[in-house]
């Protein structure tokens, strides 16, 4: 029975740690700005696939995130900078949308099956970096690294609780996205366009801040890196002198 208590305690702690980082409300606001021209079927498919991607990204980050980043030489600051560039690029495309030239501007409104080739926004930017962004991935990887030392928790809890937590977060995001349909009806096309532009500006700010945080982390690590380089150079020099 105590292990069951540990299971629910681990899930609660995981939700407390990850929900502020995933921030479903921000994802909903981004969703409102990007899905305004989609049909109902397209919105349902995109929202479902986004939550599937969120679950997959979190699961991979937990079980293989550190191995993947080490294999490809990716650091957390590098992940933040790359994520910031993606977010800023998406923000620019939302703030200054491309308006296609059409003969009849009302033709799309008359056609209930408009925009058959809607852009795929499920993975980028909804799943990554909006929900499972650099901060979320860094938290998951750091938590996974500390788990092997936890001998006071049942082993099955350590393996099942993270998967359950990731599923619950994906479910919360899915419910939030599906519940935004009423908001879209209330706002209309003009309201969604206004939200899209505001969210574009905010995404640019978020992307720039991501990059600033990554650069600041690199600067903070510079003294340690320089010390390691000096130690390695001194060791190499001493070996050469001893060889002579």
C-alpha positions as CSV (number, residue, x, y, z in Angstrom):
1,X,0.0,0.0,0.0
2,X,2.9,2.4,0.7
3,X,4.2,1.9,-2.8
4,X,0.8,3.0,-4.2
5,X,1.0,6.1,-2.0
6,X,4.5,6.8,-3.5
7,X,3.0,6.3,-7.0
8,X,0.4,9.0,-6.5
9,X,2.8,11.2,-4.7
10,X,5.3,11.0,-7.6
11,X,2.5,11.8,-10.1
12,X,1.5,14.9,-8.1
13,X,5.1,16.1,-7.8
14,X,5.6,15.6,-11.5
15,X,2.5,17.6,-12.4
16,X,3.6,20.4,-10.0
17,X,7.0,20.5,-11.7
18,X,6.0,20.2,-15.3
19,X,2.7,22.0,-15.6
20,X,4.2,25.5,-15.1
21,X,6.8,24.7,-17.7
22,X,4.5,23.2,-20.3
23,X,1.9,26.0,-19.6
24,X,-1.2,24.7,-21.5
25,X,-2.7,28.2,-21.6
26,X,0.2,29.5,-23.7
27,X,-0.3,26.5,-26.1
28,X,-4.0,27.3,-26.3
29,X,-3.3,31.0,-27.2
30,X,-0.8,29.8,-29.8
31,X,-3.4,27.3,-31.1
32,X,-6.0,30.0,-31.5
33,X,-3.6,32.1,-33.6
34,X,-2.5,29.2,-35.9
35,X,-5.7,27.2,-36.4
36,X,-8.1,29.9,-37.4
37,X,-8.3,28.9,-41.0
38,X,-8.6,25.1,-40.4
39,X,-11.7,23.0,-40.7
40,X,-13.1,21.2,-37.7
41,X,-11.7,17.9,-38.8
42,X,-8.2,19.4,-39.3
43,X,-8.3,21.0,-35.8
44,X,-9.3,17.8,-34.2
45,X,-6.5,15.9,-36.0
46,X,-3.9,18.5,-35.3
47,X,-4.8,18.7,-31.6
48,X,-4.7,15.0,-31.2
49,X,-1.4,14.6,-33.0
50,X,0.1,17.4,-31.0
51,X,-0.7,15.6,-27.7
52,X,0.7,12.4,-29.1
53,X,3.9,14.2,-30.0
54,X,4.1,15.8,-26.5
55,X,3.8,12.4,-24.9
56,X,6.5,10.9,-27.2
57,X,8.9,13.8,-26.7
58,X,8.6,13.7,-22.9
59,X,9.0,9.9,-22.8
60,X,12.1,9.9,-25.0
61,X,13.6,12.8,-23.0
62,X,13.1,10.8,-19.8
63,X,14.5,7.5,-20.9
64,X,17.1,8.5,-23.6
65,X,17.4,12.3,-23.4
66,X,20.8,12.5,-21.8
67,X,22.2,9.7,-24.1
68,X,20.9,11.5,-27.2
69,X,22.3,14.9,-26.2
70,X,25.6,13.4,-25.2
71,X,25.9,11.4,-28.4
72,X,25.3,14.5,-30.6
73,X,27.2,16.9,-28.4
74,X,24.1,19.0,-27.6
75,X,24.1,21.1,-24.4
76,X,21.1,22.6,-22.6
77,X,22.2,26.1,-23.6
78,X,22.4,25.0,-27.2
79,X,18.9,23.5,-26.9
80,X,17.6,26.8,-25.5
81,X,19.2,28.8,-28.3
82,X,17.9,26.5,-31.0
83,X,14.5,26.5,-29.5
84,X,14.5,30.3,-29.2
85,X,15.4,30.6,-32.9
86,X,12.5,28.4,-33.9
87,X,10.0,30.2,-31.6
88,X,11.2,33.6,-32.9
89,X,10.8,32.5,-36.6
90,X,7.3,31.3,-35.9
91,X,6.5,34.5,-34.2
92,X,7.7,36.5,-37.2
93,X,5.5,34.4,-39.5
94,X,2.5,35.1,-37.3
95,X,3.2,38.8,-36.8
96,X,3.7,39.3,-40.6
97,X,1.5,36.6,-42.2
98,X,1.7,35.9,-45.9
99,X,-1.4,37.0,-47.7
100,X,-2.0,35.0,-50.9
101,X,-3.4,36.8,-53.9
102,X,-6.8,35.5,-54.8
103,X,-9.4,36.7,-57.3
104,X,-12.3,36.3,-55.0
105,X,-11.5,37.0,-51.3
106,X,-14.9,35.5,-50.3
107,X,-14.4,32.2,-52.1
108,X,-12.7,30.5,-49.2
109,X,-15.5,31.6,-46.8
110,X,-18.1,30.1,-49.2
111,X,-16.3,26.8,-49.4
112,X,-16.9,24.7,-46.2
113,X,-13.9,22.5,-47.2
114,X,-11.4,25.4,-47.5
115,X,-7.7,25.0,-46.9
116,X,-7.4,21.3,-47.6
117,X,-3.7,21.4,-47.2
118,X,-3.5,23.0,-43.8
119,X,0.1,23.4,-42.4
120,X,1.1,20.7,-39.9
121,X,1.5,22.6,-36.6
122,X,1.2,19.6,-34.4
123,X,4.9,18.9,-33.9
124,X,6.3,22.4,-34.4
125,X,5.3,24.7,-32.7
126,X,2.6,23.1,-30.5
127,X,4.4,20.1,-29.2
128,X,7.9,21.5,-29.4
129,X,8.9,24.1,-28.3
130,X,5.6,25.5,-27.0
131,X,4.7,22.6,-24.7
132,X,7.7,20.3,-24.5
133,X,10.3,23.0,-24.8
134,X,13.9,23.3,-23.7
135,X,12.9,24.0,-20.1
136,X,10.6,21.0,-19.9
137,X,13.2,18.7,-21.5
138,X,15.9,20.0,-19.2
139,X,13.7,19.4,-16.1
140,X,12.9,15.8,-17.3
141,X,16.5,15.0,-18.1
142,X,17.8,16.3,-14.8
143,X,15.0,14.4,-12.9
144,X,15.8,11.2,-14.8
145,X,19.5,11.5,-13.9
146,X,18.7,11.6,-10.1
147,X,16.3,8.7,-10.1
148,X,18.9,5.8,-10.0
149,X,20.0,7.1,-6.6
150,X,16.5,6.9,-5.1
151,X,16.5,3.6,-3.3
152,X,13.7,4.6,-1.0
153,X,11.1,4.4,-3.8
154,X,9.7,1.2,-5.3
155,X,11.2,0.3,-8.6
156,X,7.8,0.0,-10.4
157,X,6.9,3.5,-9.2
158,X,10.1,4.9,-10.8
159,X,9.2,3.4,-14.2
160,X,5.4,3.8,-14.2
161,X,4.9,7.2,-12.5
162,X,6.8,9.2,-15.2
163,X,4.8,7.6,-18.1
164,X,1.5,8.3,-16.2
165,X,2.5,11.9,-15.6
166,X,3.4,12.5,-19.2
167,X,0.1,11.0,-20.3
168,X,-1.9,13.2,-17.9
169,X,-0.1,16.3,-19.1
170,X,-0.8,15.4,-22.7
171,X,-4.5,14.8,-21.8
172,X,-4.7,18.2,-20.1
173,X,-3.3,19.9,-23.2
174,X,-5.7,17.9,-25.5
175,X,-8.7,18.9,-23.3
176,X,-7.5,22.6,-23.4
177,X,-7.2,22.6,-27.2
178,X,-10.5,20.9,-27.7
179,X,-12.2,23.4,-25.3
180,X,-10.9,26.3,-27.3
181,X,-13.4,25.7,-30.1
182,X,-16.0,27.8,-28.3
183,X,-13.5,30.6,-27.9
184,X,-12.8,30.5,-31.6
185,X,-16.6,30.8,-32.4
186,X,-16.9,33.8,-30.1
187,X,-13.8,35.7,-31.4
188,X,-14.5,35.2,-35.1
189,X,-11.9,35.6,-37.9
190,X,-11.0,39.2,-37.0
191,X,-10.5,38.3,-33.3
192,X,-8.4,35.3,-34.1
193,X,-6.3,37.4,-36.5
194,X,-5.7,39.9,-33.8
195,X,-4.7,37.2,-31.3
196,X,-2.4,35.7,-33.9
197,X,-0.5,38.9,-34.3
198,X,-0.3,39.5,-30.6
199,X,0.9,36.0,-30.0
200,X,3.4,36.4,-32.8
201,X,4.9,39.4,-31.0
202,X,5.0,37.5,-27.7
203,X,6.6,34.5,-29.4
204,X,9.3,36.7,-30.8
205,X,10.0,38.0,-27.3
206,X,9.9,34.5,-25.9
207,X,12.3,33.3,-28.6
208,X,14.8,36.1,-27.9
209,X,14.6,35.4,-24.2
210,X,15.3,31.7,-24.8
211,X,18.4,32.7,-26.7
212,X,19.5,35.2,-24.1
213,X,19.1,32.5,-21.4
214,X,21.2,30.1,-23.4
215,X,23.9,32.7,-24.0
216,X,23.9,33.6,-20.2
217,X,24.3,29.9,-19.3
218,X,27.3,29.7,-21.6
219,X,28.8,32.8,-20.1
220,X,28.2,31.4,-16.6
221,X,30.0,28.2,-17.6
222,X,33.0,30.0,-19.1
223,X,35.1,30.2,-16.0
224,X,34.8,26.5,-15.4
225,X,35.5,25.7,-19.0
226,X,38.6,28.0,-19.0
227,X,39.9,26.4,-15.8
228,X,39.4,22.9,-17.4
229,X,41.3,24.1,-20.5
230,X,44.1,25.5,-18.4
231,X,44.4,22.3,-16.4
232,X,44.5,20.2,-19.6
233,X,47.1,22.5,-21.1
234,X,49.2,22.4,-17.9
235,X,49.0,18.6,-17.8
236,X,50.0,18.3,-21.5
237,X,52.9,20.6,-21.0
238,X,54.2,18.7,-17.9
239,X,54.0,15.5,-19.9
240,X,56.1,16.9,-22.7
241,X,58.7,18.3,-20.3
242,X,58.9,15.0,-18.4
243,X,59.3,13.2,-21.7
244,X,62.3,15.4,-22.6
